[in-house]
Amino acid sequence: MKLGARIFKTGLALALAMYSAIWLGFEGATFAAIAAAFAIQPSIHRTFQTILDQVQANVIGAVLAVIFVLTFGHEPFVVGVVVILVIAIISKLKLEASTIPLAIVTVIIIMESPAENFVSFATDRFLLIMLGVLTAFIVNLFFIPPRYETKFYQSMLKESDNINQWMMLLVRNDADSRSLKGDMKRLDTQIQKLDNLYNLYKEERNYLQRNKYSKARKLVLFRQMLITLKQSQAVLINLERRSEDISNLPKAIQEEFEQQLDLLTNFHNRILLRYIGKVTSSPSKEILDDLATGKEALAKKFIDFYNQDAIDQQTWMHTFPAVSQIIEYHEELAHLNHLVNSFFKYHTEESTLDIQGEE
């Protein structure tokens, strides 16, 4: 099992929260640790975004808990009512939904305090909760900063290679259908994770003005990388669904499928590797011409096939979406290549050595 930065940050926040509580003389340091665990965020931006909401949500929970205990006592039914009210108020105020679990913990911790000196105990426990939140905030801010750019790129490259391999195996009739179906399910999950990584990277703010424009271009570039990956997935899905019909097409068209996909997958890999400097130049005019010629040749042969007298109309109609997806894949790759060229034209100094260093 791979241990990520968030796991280490959670453990560090728990330990620091407990040490801080002990150093400050509080009893029940575990309450601070529980709060720290709930308050850890996946990014620096979300840390700033939620800290105020966390404070407000916990104040709401603490105040209601104290009022209801002094009025109605410690009965479990009363605790349930307070929890319902706290959730309703947080939702009404449109605070972050992630603050609700910690607010509920605050209510439970305060309402189970002993009846004697209740206000004093409740105050101490509320301060412990806030100590845990503050500790998590500090750890989020200063320890193990997230590397979402690195994670996004590495995962993008891995899944792109995987899709490309399956596409070439399919057009050569060498793919094991059982393994492919299992991998396609896994691929859906990985692309969802890539969407999440992209959003986390997008949320991160630049605190240096000189990085502002570079970050903006990277966001556009990464979004197109994701769009292109999803398009290659669409090609793979179409090839898998129509593999039997494609195998029944004339040999010349099957060869055109294989040749065009070979060009496109190599072009895709070349673009991604260029981003980290493993390919140092933009694609030559010969490569671009071969791609354009191959796209036109595949479309022309497929249309000519339709005009033949002996054609099976159902086979043609069933395989047409696969041709359409391949042409769309070519268009997305051309746009991605344009964005990479533009990035290196304007931001040659903002290289991705940080990504290379973590591969």
Secondary structure, DSSP 8 states (H G I E B T S, - for coil): ----HHHHHHHHHHHHHHHHHHHTT-S-HHHHHHHHHHH--SSHHHHHHHHHHHHHHHHHHHHHHHHHHHHH-S-HHHHHHHHHHHHHHHHHTT--GGGHHHHHHHHHHHHTS-STTHHHHHHHHHHHHHHHHHHHHHHHHHSS---HHHHHHHHHHHHHHHHHHHHHHHHTT---HHHHHHHHHHHHHHHHHHHHHHHHHHH---SSGGGHHHHHHHHHHHHHHHHHHHHHHHHHHHHHHTHHHHHTS-HHHHHHHHHHHHHHHHHHHHHHHHHTTSS-S---HHHHHHHHHHHHHHHHHHHHHHTSTT--HHHHHHHHHHHHHHHHHHHHHHHHHHHHHHHHHH-SSS--HHHHTT-
